Amino acid sequence: MKLTRLVAFAFVSFFCYGIVNWMMSTSHFHLQAKHISVAEMWQGLLIALVLYFLGVLAVYINRMFFYVLGLVVLIYSLGLISALMSGYQSAAGMEIKLLLEIMGMIGLGINFYTLVLLTRWRRTN
């Protein structure tokens, strides 16, 4: 049960990152400092999906490889923090900034809980 919940939270974490990535790369929101194309956004999301999938696969293969998923979650947590700081300093409207901040904080909370689940799962196995 804990492994299923861990994997579910890992993919919810990816989903939160995807929403923040989409918000940061959409030119309608004016959150980015430079123009990011749709292809670059999809490339970033594809790389994130592959890394999350490799982390989950490593957890399923051997319990000693749970560090891979932890590292991926930590890296994308830093990406969320960077998006929060960039969005705060952008020229976007307050509603858009607030939406980005809320989504980023939810993502960081889910990432933290995923790391907690990883350490609990490691101790039980």
C-alpha positions as CSV (number, residue, x, y, z in Angstrom):
1,M,0.0,0.0,0.0
2,K,2.8,2.5,0.9
3,L,4.5,1.8,-2.4
4,T,1.3,2.5,-4.4
5,R,0.8,5.7,-2.5
6,L,4.4,6.7,-3.0
7,V,4.2,6.2,-6.8
8,A,0.8,8.1,-6.8
9,F,2.3,11.1,-5.0
10,A,5.4,11.0,-7.3
11,F,3.1,11.4,-10.4
12,V,1.0,14.0,-8.7
13,S,4.3,15.9,-8.0
14,F,5.0,15.6,-11.8
15,F,1.6,16.9,-12.6
16,C,2.1,20.0,-10.3
17,Y,5.4,20.6,-11.9
18,G,3.8,20.3,-15.4
19,I,1.2,23.0,-14.4
20,V,3.8,25.4,-13.1
21,N,5.9,24.7,-16.2
22,W,3.0,25.5,-18.5
23,M,2.1,28.6,-16.5
24,M,5.7,29.9,-16.7
25,S,6.1,29.2,-20.4
26,T,2.7,30.6,-21.6
27,S,3.2,34.0,-23.0
28,H,-0.3,35.1,-22.1
29,F,0.5,35.2,-18.4
30,H,3.7,37.3,-18.8
31,L,5.5,35.3,-16.1
32,Q,8.8,34.6,-18.0
33,A,11.6,37.0,-18.7
34,K,12.3,35.6,-22.2
35,H,10.0,33.9,-24.7
36,I,9.8,30.1,-24.4
37,S,8.5,28.2,-27.3
38,V,5.9,25.4,-27.0
39,A,8.4,22.9,-28.2
40,E,10.8,23.8,-25.4
41,M,8.0,23.5,-22.9
42,W,7.1,20.0,-24.1
43,Q,10.8,19.0,-24.2
44,G,11.1,20.0,-20.5
45,L,8.0,18.1,-19.6
46,L,9.2,15.0,-21.5
47,I,12.5,15.1,-19.7
48,A,10.7,15.4,-16.4
49,L,8.4,12.5,-17.2
50,V,11.3,10.3,-18.1
51,L,13.2,11.2,-14.9
52,Y,10.1,10.5,-12.8
53,F,9.5,7.3,-14.6
54,L,13.1,6.1,-14.1
55,G,12.8,7.0,-10.4
56,V,9.6,5.1,-9.9
57,L,11.1,2.1,-11.9
58,A,14.2,2.2,-9.7
59,V,12.0,2.0,-6.6
60,Y,10.1,-1.0,-8.0
61,I,13.3,-2.8,-9.1
62,N,15.3,-2.5,-5.8
63,R,14.6,-0.7,-2.6
64,M,18.2,0.6,-2.5
65,F,17.6,2.7,-5.6
66,F,14.9,4.8,-3.9
67,Y,17.6,7.6,-3.8
68,V,17.0,8.1,-7.6
69,L,13.4,9.1,-7.0
70,G,14.4,11.2,-4.1
71,L,16.9,13.1,-6.2
72,V,14.4,13.7,-9.0
73,V,11.9,15.0,-6.5
74,L,14.5,17.3,-4.9
75,I,15.7,18.6,-8.3
76,Y,12.2,19.5,-9.4
77,S,11.5,21.0,-6.0
78,L,14.3,23.4,-6.7
79,G,12.7,24.1,-10.1
80,L,9.4,25.0,-8.3
81,I,11.2,27.3,-6.0
82,S,12.9,29.0,-8.9
83,A,9.5,29.3,-10.7
84,L,8.0,30.9,-7.5
85,M,10.8,33.5,-7.3
86,S,10.6,34.3,-11.0
87,G,6.9,34.6,-11.0
88,Y,7.0,36.9,-8.0
89,Q,9.3,39.2,-9.8
90,S,7.4,39.1,-13.1
91,A,5.1,41.8,-14.6
92,A,2.0,39.6,-14.5
93,G,-1.2,40.5,-12.7
94,M,-1.7,39.7,-9.1
95,E,-4.2,37.0,-9.7
96,I,-1.8,35.1,-12.0
97,K,1.0,35.5,-9.5
98,L,-1.3,34.2,-6.7
99,L,-2.3,31.2,-8.8
100,L,1.3,30.4,-9.6
101,E,2.3,30.8,-5.9
102,I,-0.5,28.6,-4.8
103,M,0.3,25.9,-7.4
104,G,4.0,26.1,-6.5
105,M,3.4,25.8,-2.8
106,I,1.0,22.8,-3.4
107,G,3.8,21.2,-5.5
108,L,6.4,21.8,-2.9
109,G,4.1,20.3,-0.2
110,I,3.5,17.2,-2.3
111,N,7.2,16.9,-3.0
112,F,8.0,17.1,0.7
113,Y,5.4,14.5,1.5
114,T,6.8,12.3,-1.3
115,L,10.2,12.5,0.4
116,V,8.6,11.6,3.7
117,L,6.9,8.6,2.2
118,L,10.2,7.6,0.6
119,T,12.0,7.6,4.0
120,R,9.1,5.8,5.7
121,W,9.1,3.1,2.9
122,R,12.8,2.7,3.2
123,R,12.6,2.1,7.0
124,T,9.9,-0.5,6.7
125,N,11.7,-2.6,4.0
